Amino acid sequence: MEELLAVTGVAPACVVAVGDTPYDIAMGRAAGIATCAVTPGGCTAAELTASQPARPSAFAGLLPVVLRGHGGGR
């Protein structure tokens, strides 16, 4: 993720990582970007919530989260 940010020149504050496993959330957090967990996917909602994403969301609720932005939170 860090390499992708460097190559594109996009600031971490302008990115939201969307994932359906705790590993995805950990990757986004390690890169310093906001995270959004979505279900259904590879894990249960409880497993995703335990990974502490900035925004837990059902997949259907993802678009409003992305459009609204993440406010710089992780």
N, C-alpha and C positions, 0 to 999 in steps of 0.2 A: 504494500500500500504506500509506504513512504517513497518508494521509487516512482510509482505512478504519479504521486503528487509532485515530486521534483521534476519529472519529465514534462508534465503538463503545465506546471507553474501555478496550479490551483492551490489556494490556501486551505489548510485544514478546516478553518472556520466556515468555509463555503461548501463543505462536503457532509453528506449523511451516509453512513454505511448501513445498509439494510441486510439483515441476516435472519436465518431461521434456525440457527444453532448457537449455543454459547460460544463456540469457537469463532463464529463470525463476529459476535459482539466483542470478544476479547481482541480480535484483530483490529477492529475499528478503534477501540479504546487505546491500544498500543500505539496506533498511528496518530492519536490526539484528535480524532474526529468524533462527531456525534454519532450515536448509534440508534437504530430503530429495530426492534425485534418484531417479526411477523409470524403468525400462525395461519394455517397449518403448515407444517414443514417437517424438518427432521427431529424435532423435539416437542415436548408438551409445553403448554403455556407456563406451567410452574417452573420447568427447567429454564425457560427463557427469562422469566422474571428473576430467578435466582442469579442470572448472569449480570443483572443490573444495567440493562440498556437505558439510554437517556429517555427513550419513549417506547414502552411496550405497545403493540398495536395488533389488531387483527388485520389481515391483508387488505380487507376492504377499507380499512381506515387509514391506509398508508398514504394515499394521494393527498389528503388534507394536511397531513403532518409534513410532507415534503414541501408542499406549496406554502405552508405557513412558515417554514424554516425551523431551525432548532434553537435559536437564541444563544448559540455558542456553548450550550451545555453538552456534557458527555454522559 
